[in-house]
């Protein structure tokens, strides 16, 4: 029996797989100090090393770059640059913050100043100075009680113009003009005198007039309130003095004497004194009944002084509101006549109760005043001339309107009247 030979079975060892894995080795970047044997390096590893040195892309798509290490000086310079930029940004923020704080402080001070200038607050800084001579009259208690009732500050003094009432206020700013020890004197001064004292002033003025001498040159024995007033005005420039003369009802009615000649002569002397005070000294004289009217005058003047700073602050001397808008700028007329139609329309609008639509209706029918005057001349009767523009239609509004006979008559009187004092309405 023949022997059957069995074929040997070949098995694949793991060494073959290992040999294949050797071919798929990854590329390794080596330092300059490392040396390898070229015989033990495969061609694929050589190509990978070359690509790594050139900074190219590897076989699996990963980009490998060779970056030079920065020196210590370069790193230090970059840090200093970043620090300087941060410091600059911080300084800019601090400056901006400081600027905002200054602006807020300025607005706060402006608001506080505006609040102080309001009449209800500013009147608290006013002080009324009453001359001690006025206290000799028992009626002065009415004035003092009224001032105390309003809780206004007042002071009794024995200096300045006799029989006077003046005002001072506290300076709101250190650099305010004419500030003396933080106090500013108001320019308004009241001089309260009785009727007998006013008669003495009249006689003093008459004596000076007859002697053809100056009031200030009178001798000391004849010194009167008129001379005190003259010296006060020459010593203090810019003061506005008002004389308040207290008279009785009998004196107000004019029964000052039984002799008509004496009465007429006295009135003439009084008028001469009033004219002299008004023209040369800018002094006004008011005749009042008793201390109650004097007190009312003092209260009114005190309130007026308290309102003056706020009005001066809010008022615009340039009248800027008049310059806003085209109506105040006027109409430009060129040499070729362009703009005359608009001037004619503006002239119609200057009449009372004339709207732009009404003015446009008139100027559209008659583009110039000469054409309207010519149309007036062509009509035979005066009634037809007055009603010429009455039936013109006014365009605009919900309903159609007419100019009407009233406006037509006013326009007719404006263009045809020869009387410059004629009232159009």
C-alpha positions as CSV (number, residue, x, y, z in Angstrom):
1,X,0.0,0.0,0.0
2,X,1.3,3.1,-1.1
3,X,1.9,5.6,1.4
4,X,0.1,8.9,1.0
5,X,2.4,11.8,1.7
6,X,0.7,14.7,3.4
7,X,1.7,18.2,2.4
8,X,3.2,20.2,5.1
9,X,1.1,23.2,6.1
10,X,2.9,26.5,6.0
11,X,2.0,29.0,8.7
12,X,2.6,32.7,8.3
13,X,4.6,34.0,11.2
14,X,4.2,37.3,12.8
15,X,7.6,38.4,11.7
16,X,6.3,39.2,8.3
17,X,3.7,41.7,9.7
18,X,6.5,43.3,11.7
19,X,8.5,43.8,8.6
20,X,5.6,45.5,7.0
21,X,5.1,47.8,10.0
22,X,8.7,48.8,9.7
23,X,8.0,50.3,6.3
24,X,5.2,52.5,7.9
25,X,7.4,54.2,10.4
26,X,6.6,57.8,11.1
27,X,8.9,60.7,10.5
28,X,10.9,61.9,13.4
29,X,12.6,65.3,13.6
30,X,16.1,65.0,15.0
31,X,18.3,67.5,16.6
32,X,21.6,68.5,15.2
33,X,23.5,66.7,17.9
34,X,21.8,63.3,17.1
35,X,23.5,61.1,14.5
36,X,22.0,58.0,12.9
37,X,23.4,55.4,10.7
38,X,22.3,55.9,7.1
39,X,22.3,52.2,6.5
40,X,19.7,51.7,9.2
41,X,17.5,54.5,7.9
42,X,14.9,53.8,5.3
43,X,14.4,56.1,2.2
44,X,11.0,57.1,3.5
45,X,12.4,58.4,6.8
46,X,15.0,60.4,4.9
47,X,12.3,62.1,2.8
48,X,10.3,62.9,5.9
49,X,13.4,64.4,7.6
50,X,14.0,66.6,4.5
51,X,10.5,67.8,4.5
52,X,10.6,68.6,8.2
53,X,13.8,70.7,7.7
54,X,12.1,72.6,4.9
55,X,9.0,73.3,7.0
56,X,6.8,71.5,4.5
57,X,3.7,69.3,4.9
58,X,4.2,65.7,6.2
59,X,2.7,62.5,4.5
60,X,-0.4,62.6,6.8
61,X,-1.2,66.2,6.0
62,X,0.2,67.9,9.2
63,X,2.2,71.1,8.5
64,X,5.4,71.1,10.4
65,X,7.1,74.6,10.7
66,X,10.5,75.4,12.0
67,X,10.1,78.6,14.3
68,X,13.1,80.4,15.6
69,X,13.3,81.0,19.3
70,X,13.1,84.7,20.3
71,X,15.8,86.2,22.3
72,X,15.4,87.6,25.8
73,X,15.8,91.1,24.5
74,X,13.0,90.7,22.0
75,X,10.6,89.3,24.7
76,X,11.5,92.1,27.1
77,X,10.9,94.7,24.3
78,X,7.5,93.2,23.5
79,X,6.5,93.2,27.2
80,X,7.5,96.8,27.6
81,X,5.5,97.7,24.5
82,X,2.4,96.0,25.8
83,X,2.8,97.7,29.2
84,X,3.2,101.1,27.6
85,X,0.0,100.5,25.6
86,X,-1.9,99.5,28.7
87,X,-0.6,102.6,30.6
88,X,-1.6,104.9,27.7
89,X,-5.1,103.4,27.7
90,X,-5.4,103.7,31.4
91,X,-4.3,107.4,31.3
92,X,-6.8,108.1,28.6
93,X,-9.6,106.5,30.7
94,X,-8.5,108.6,33.7
95,X,-8.5,111.8,31.7
96,X,-11.9,111.0,30.3
97,X,-13.2,110.2,33.7
98,X,-11.7,113.4,35.2
99,X,-13.2,115.4,32.3
100,X,-16.6,114.0,33.0
101,X,-16.3,114.8,36.7
102,X,-15.3,118.4,35.9
103,X,-18.3,118.7,33.6
104,X,-20.6,117.3,36.2
105,X,-19.1,119.7,38.8
106,X,-19.5,122.6,36.4
107,X,-23.1,121.7,35.8
108,X,-23.8,121.3,39.5
109,X,-22.3,124.7,40.2
110,X,-24.3,126.3,37.4
111,X,-27.5,124.7,38.7
112,X,-26.7,125.9,42.3
113,X,-26.0,129.4,41.0
114,X,-29.2,129.4,39.0
115,X,-31.1,128.3,42.0
116,X,-29.6,131.1,44.1
117,X,-30.6,133.6,41.5
118,X,-34.2,132.7,41.6
119,X,-36.3,135.5,43.2
120,X,-37.6,133.4,46.1
121,X,-34.0,132.5,47.1
122,X,-32.2,135.7,46.0
123,X,-34.5,137.9,48.2
124,X,-33.0,136.1,51.2
125,X,-29.6,137.7,50.5
126,X,-31.0,141.2,50.4
127,X,-30.7,143.5,53.4
128,X,-32.7,146.7,53.8
129,X,-30.8,149.5,55.5
130,X,-33.1,152.0,57.2
131,X,-31.8,155.3,58.4
132,X,-32.2,156.0,62.1
133,X,-33.9,159.3,61.5
134,X,-37.0,157.6,60.1
135,X,-37.6,155.9,63.5
136,X,-38.6,159.3,65.0
137,X,-41.9,158.9,63.2
138,X,-44.2,156.4,64.9
139,X,-45.6,155.4,61.6
140,X,-42.3,153.7,60.7
141,X,-43.5,150.7,62.8
142,X,-45.7,149.7,59.9
143,X,-42.7,149.3,57.7
144,X,-40.7,147.4,60.3
145,X,-43.5,145.0,61.1
146,X,-44.1,144.3,57.4
147,X,-40.4,143.5,56.8
148,X,-40.4,141.2,59.8
149,X,-43.5,139.5,58.6
150,X,-41.9,138.7,55.3
151,X,-38.8,137.5,57.2
152,X,-36.6,139.9,55.2
153,X,-33.4,141.1,56.7
154,X,-33.3,144.8,57.7
155,X,-30.8,146.9,59.6
156,X,-31.0,150.3,61.3
157,X,-28.1,152.6,60.5
158,X,-27.1,156.2,61.2
159,X,-24.9,156.7,58.1
160,X,-25.4,157.5,54.5
161,X,-28.2,159.7,53.1
162,X,-30.5,161.0,55.8
163,X,-34.1,159.7,55.7
164,X,-33.0,157.0,53.3
165,X,-33.8,153.3,52.7
166,X,-31.1,151.4,50.7
167,X,-30.4,147.7,49.9
168,X,-27.3,145.5,49.9
169,X,-26.9,141.9,48.9
170,X,-24.3,139.2,49.4
171,X,-21.8,138.6,46.6
172,X,-22.6,135.2,45.0
173,X,-19.0,134.9,43.5
174,X,-15.6,135.9,44.8
175,X,-14.8,137.7,41.6
176,X,-18.0,139.6,41.3
177,X,-17.6,143.3,40.5
178,X,-17.8,146.0,43.2
179,X,-17.8,143.4,45.9
180,X,-16.6,144.9,49.2
181,X,-16.2,142.4,52.1
182,X,-18.6,140.1,50.2
183,X,-21.4,142.8,50.1
184,X,-22.6,144.6,47.0
185,X,-24.7,147.8,47.2
186,X,-27.8,148.1,45.1
187,X,-28.2,151.3,43.0
188,X,-31.8,152.0,44.2
189,X,-32.2,154.4,47.2
190,X,-35.4,155.7,48.7
191,X,-35.6,159.0,50.5
192,X,-38.7,159.2,52.7
193,X,-39.6,162.8,53.8
194,X,-42.6,164.6,55.2
195,X,-44.4,167.4,53.5
196,X,-42.8,170.0,55.7
197,X,-39.4,168.7,54.8
198,X,-40.3,168.8,51.1
199,X,-41.3,172.5,51.6
200,X,-37.9,173.2,53.1
201,X,-36.3,171.7,50.0
202,X,-38.5,173.9,47.8
203,X,-37.4,177.0,49.8
204,X,-33.8,176.0,49.7
205,X,-33.9,175.6,46.0
206,X,-35.6,178.9,45.6
207,X,-33.0,180.6,47.7
208,X,-30.1,179.1,45.7
209,X,-31.8,180.1,42.4
210,X,-32.2,183.7,43.5
211,X,-28.6,183.8,44.7
212,X,-27.4,182.2,41.4
213,X,-25.2,179.9,43.4
214,X,-24.7,176.1,43.5
215,X,-26.6,174.1,46.0
216,X,-23.4,172.6,47.4
217,X,-22.0,176.1,48.1
218,X,-24.6,177.0,50.7
219,X,-23.3,177.9,54.2
220,X,-23.6,175.4,56.9
221,X,-26.3,177.2,58.8
222,X,-28.7,176.8,55.9
223,X,-27.9,173.1,55.2
224,X,-31.0,171.2,54.3
225,X,-32.0,167.8,52.9
226,X,-31.4,169.2,49.4
227,X,-27.8,169.9,50.2
228,X,-27.4,166.4,51.8
229,X,-28.8,165.0,48.6
230,X,-26.5,167.0,46.4
231,X,-23.4,165.8,48.4
232,X,-24.6,162.2,48.4
233,X,-25.1,162.1,44.6
234,X,-21.7,163.8,44.0
235,X,-20.0,161.3,46.3
236,X,-21.7,158.1,45.0
237,X,-22.0,157.8,41.3
238,X,-24.5,155.6,39.7
239,X,-27.1,155.8,42.5
240,X,-30.8,156.2,41.5
241,X,-32.6,158.2,44.2
242,X,-36.4,158.3,44.5
243,X,-38.0,160.8,47.0
244,X,-41.2,159.7,48.7
245,X,-43.2,162.6,50.1
246,X,-45.8,161.7,52.6
247,X,-48.8,164.1,52.5
248,X,-52.2,164.2,54.1
249,X,-55.5,164.1,52.2
250,X,-56.1,167.8,52.9
251,X,-52.7,168.6,51.4
252,X,-53.4,166.3,48.4
253,X,-56.6,168.1,47.6
254,X,-54.7,171.4,47.2
255,X,-56.0,173.5,50.1
256,X,-52.6,174.6,51.2
257,X,-53.3,178.3,51.6
258,X,-56.1,180.8,51.2
259,X,-54.1,183.3,49.0
260,X,-54.4,182.4,45.4
261,X,-51.3,184.3,44.4
262,X,-49.2,182.6,47.1
263,X,-50.6,179.2,46.0
264,X,-49.8,179.8,42.4
265,X,-46.3,181.0,43.3
266,X,-45.8,178.0,45.5
267,X,-46.8,175.6,42.8
268,X,-44.4,177.3,40.4
269,X,-41.5,176.9,42.9
270,X,-42.4,173.3,43.4
271,X,-42.5,172.6,39.6
272,X,-39.1,174.2,39.3
273,X,-37.6,172.0,42.0
274,X,-39.1,168.8,40.4
275,X,-37.7,169.8,37.0
276,X,-34.3,170.4,38.5
277,X,-34.3,167.1,40.3
278,X,-35.4,165.2,37.2
279,X,-33.1,166.8,34.7
280,X,-29.9,167.4,36.6
281,X,-29.9,164.6,39.2
282,X,-32.2,162.0,37.7
283,X,-34.3,162.0,40.9
284,X,-38.0,161.1,40.8
285,X,-40.5,162.4,43.4
286,X,-43.6,160.5,44.4
287,X,-46.4,161.8,46.7
288,X,-47.9,159.1,48.9
289,X,-50.5,158.9,51.6
290,X,-48.8,157.9,54.9
291,X,-46.6,155.0,55.9
292,X,-48.8,152.3,54.5
293,X,-48.2,153.4,50.9
294,X,-44.6,154.0,51.7
295,X,-44.4,150.4,52.9
296,X,-46.1,149.1,49.8
297,X,-43.6,151.0,47.7
298,X,-40.7,149.5,49.6
299,X,-42.1,146.0,49.3
300,X,-42.6,146.4,45.6
301,X,-39.1,147.7,45.1
302,X,-37.6,144.9,47.2
303,X,-39.3,142.3,45.1
304,X,-38.2,144.0,41.9
305,X,-34.6,143.9,43.1
306,X,-34.9,140.2,43.8
307,X,-36.2,139.5,40.3
308,X,-33.6,141.6,38.5
309,X,-30.6,139.1,38.5
310,X,-32.7,136.2,37.3
311,X,-34.2,138.2,34.5
312,X,-30.8,139.5,33.4
313,X,-29.5,135.9,33.4
314,X,-32.4,134.5,31.4
315,X,-32.7,137.4,29.0
316,X,-30.9,137.3,25.7
317,X,-29.6,140.7,24.6
318,X,-29.0,139.5,21.1
319,X,-32.6,138.6,20.6
320,X,-31.7,135.2,19.2
321,X,-35.3,134.1,18.9
322,X,-36.0,136.9,16.4
323,X,-33.2,135.5,14.1
324,X,-34.6,132.0,14.1
325,X,-36.9,131.3,11.1
326,X,-37.1,132.7,7.7
327,X,-39.8,135.3,8.6
328,X,-37.3,137.5,10.4
329,X,-34.5,137.3,7.9
330,X,-36.3,139.4,5.3
331,X,-36.6,138.8,1.6
332,X,-33.9,139.3,-0.9
333,X,-34.9,141.1,-4.1
334,X,-32.6,140.7,-7.1
335,X,-32.1,143.2,-9.9
336,X,-34.3,141.3,-12.2
337,X,-37.3,141.6,-9.8
338,X,-37.1,138.2,-8.3
339,X,-38.4,138.3,-4.7
340,X,-40.9,141.2,-5.2
341,X,-43.9,138.9,-5.1
342,X,-42.8,137.5,-1.8
343,X,-42.3,141.0,-0.4
344,X,-45.8,141.9,-1.5
345,X,-47.1,138.8,0.3
346,X,-45.2,139.7,3.4
347,X,-46.7,143.2,3.3
348,X,-50.2,141.8,3.3
349,X,-49.4,139.5,6.2
350,X,-48.4,142.5,8.3
351,X,-52.1,143.4,8.6
352,X,-53.9,142.1,11.6
353,X,-55.8,138.8,11.3
354,X,-54.4,138.1,7.8
355,X,-53.2,134.5,7.3
356,X,-50.7,133.4,4.7
357,X,-53.5,131.9,2.7
358,X,-55.4,135.1,2.6
359,X,-52.3,137.1,1.6
360,X,-51.5,134.5,-1.1
361,X,-55.1,134.9,-2.5
362,X,-54.7,138.7,-2.9
363,X,-51.2,138.6,-4.3
364,X,-52.1,135.8,-6.7
365,X,-54.9,137.9,-8.2
366,X,-52.8,141.1,-8.3
367,X,-49.1,140.2,-8.3
368,X,-48.0,143.8,-7.5
369,X,-49.4,146.9,-5.7
370,X,-49.4,148.9,-8.9
371,X,-51.7,146.4,-10.6
372,X,-54.1,146.6,-7.6
373,X,-54.0,150.4,-7.7
374,X,-54.7,150.4,-11.4
375,X,-57.7,148.1,-10.8
376,X,-59.0,150.5,-8.1
377,X,-58.7,153.4,-10.6
378,X,-60.7,151.6,-13.2
379,X,-63.8,151.2,-11.0
380,X,-66.3,154.0,-11.0
381,X,-67.6,154.1,-7.4
382,X,-65.9,154.0,-4.0
383,X,-68.1,151.1,-2.8
384,X,-67.0,148.9,-5.7
385,X,-63.4,149.7,-4.9
386,X,-63.8,148.7,-1.3
387,X,-65.4,145.4,-2.3
388,X,-63.0,144.6,-5.1
389,X,-61.1,141.9,-3.2
390,X,-64.1,140.6,-1.2
391,X,-65.0,137.7,-3.5
392,X,-61.5,136.3,-3.9
393,X,-61.3,132.6,-3.0
394,X,-58.9,131.6,-0.3
395,X,-57.3,128.2,-1.0
396,X,-56.7,126.0,1.9
397,X,-58.6,124.7,4.9
398,X,-61.5,122.3,5.2
399,X,-63.9,124.7,3.5
400,X,-63.6,127.3,0.7
401,X,-63.5,130.8,2.1
402,X,-63.5,134.3,0.7
403,X,-61.4,137.3,1.6
404,X,-64.4,139.1,2.8
405,X,-65.5,142.8,2.7
406,X,-63.7,143.6,6.0
407,X,-60.2,142.7,4.9
408,X,-60.9,144.1,1.4
409,X,-61.8,147.5,2.9
410,X,-58.6,147.5,5.1
411,X,-56.4,146.8,2.1
412,X,-58.2,149.6,0.1
413,X,-57.6,152.1,2.9
414,X,-54.0,151.0,3.2
415,X,-53.2,151.7,-0.5
416,X,-55.4,154.7,-1.1
417,X,-55.6,156.7,2.1
418,X,-53.7,160.0,2.4
419,X,-54.0,160.2,6.2
420,X,-50.8,158.8,7.9
421,X,-52.7,158.6,11.3
422,X,-55.6,156.6,9.9
423,X,-56.4,153.4,11.8
424,X,-56.9,150.5,9.4
425,X,-59.0,148.4,11.9
